[in-house]
Structure formats: C-alpha cells, structure tokens
Amino acid sequence: MLFINVLGKVGQNLDLKFKKWEVVTVNEEKPCPRMDHSFNIINKRGIAVLAGGVDQYGERLTDIWILDLMRLNWSRVSTQPKIEESIGPMACHSACAVGSIVYFYNGNAERKREKAFWAL
C-alpha cells in the first residue's frame, strides 16, 4: 500500500505482508496539493490516475496526472480536446477504473456541460 505526500518528495510505503513502513521518494514533477479529486489505480498497467479537485486557494482544477507505481514518477496527461475547453474544472466528481479505462462523471462542473460523462 502506497501513501504519497504530494507536498514534498517523500512518501511512505506500507508492506502489508511484513507490516512494515518504508520511506520512498518521488520525482520532482508532481501535482499540486488538492482535495475533492479522484484517484484510481489501474493494476493491469501499474499506474494510478489523479484527476481534478480543488487546490489550496479554492480553485477547481482541470489537470490529470499519472503515477507510475513502480518508478514513483508523476507525469501530466495531455488530452484532446483540452479538458478545460470541453468539460471544465472537475471537483467532487466520480471516477471508476474498469479494466484499463477510467470513467468520469463530472457532476459538479462550473461550465454548461454539467453532468458530463467521459472516459480516459
């Protein structure tokens, strides 16, 4: 089980078999601190998907990040069309990973396209 502190470069990994914590480091590029986001693990691909949320200043976010669970590297996802142009900021939304696809239901958008349903 992995716990990442996005405020810094250090996280903790809990080995459930041996009930032992270990310190791990993540790369420099990473998402900003947030709340009201979604975070889905896709075991088949060994990644986690972080989407949207609200930043420390109360702004709704449009970004999507991938965390490589083996290398502990974050990378920002580029989408076409751009999320901010098509769906708008996401916060308090729902997301569910099915196989290698993450489905999003954006029920709390600031734009006209409230209740948008899409997949990544």
C-alpha positions, -999 to 999 in steps of 0.1 A, spaced: 0 0 0 15 34 -10 9 68 6 24 97 -13 28 132 2 24 155 -28 37 184 -8 72 170 -8 94 144 -25 89 118 2 61 92 7 56 61 27 50 26 15 33 1 38 43 -35 32 11 -53 42 28 -88 43 55 -77 68 35 -49 84 65 -25 79 67 11 67 94 23 44 103 58 31 102 63 -7 110 93 -28 91 106 -59 102 126 -88 103 165 -88 74 170 -112 42 163 -93 6 176 -89 -2 204 -65 -18 197 -31 -56 192 -36 -89 179 -22 -122 167 -38 -102 149 -65 -104 113 -78 -76 88 -76 -79 54 -94 -54 25 -95 -52 5 -127 -34 -27 -116 -31 -41 -152 -9 -11 -161 8 -5 -128 -4 31 -127 -27 54 -107 -48 83 -123 -53 115 -103 -79 139 -117 -92 174 -109 -100 186 -74 -97 219 -56 -63 235 -49 -53 252 -17 -67 285 -29 -102 271 -36 -97 270 -74 -112 240 -93 -86 220 -113 -86 206 -148 -54 186 -147 -50 148 -149 -18 131 -137 -5 95 -140 16 80 -112 38 51 -123 35 28 -92 68 10 -98 90 40 -105 71 65 -84 72 91 -113 44 115 -119 35 127 -154 9 151 -166 -16 139 -191 -24 160 -222 -59 154 -236 -76 164 -269 -98 183 -268 -84 200 -237 -104 193 -206 -107 230 -197 -123 237 -231 -147 208 -232 -156 197 -197 -142 224 -175 -128 221 -140 -136 189 -120 -143 187 -83 -164 164 -63 -167 142 -94 -169 104 -95 -144 82 -113 -142 44 -116 -115 22 -132 -128 -7 -152 -100 -27 -168 -76 -2 -182 -101 26 -187 -111 53 -161 -147 66 -164 -155 100 -151 -188 116 -142 -184 153 -137 -215 162 -117 -201 194 -101 -188 214 -131 -186 252 -134 -194 251 -171 -226 244 -191 -217 208 -195 -227 197 -161 -232 160 -156 -207 152 -184 -197 115 -187 -163 106 -203 -135 81 -204 -98 82 -204 
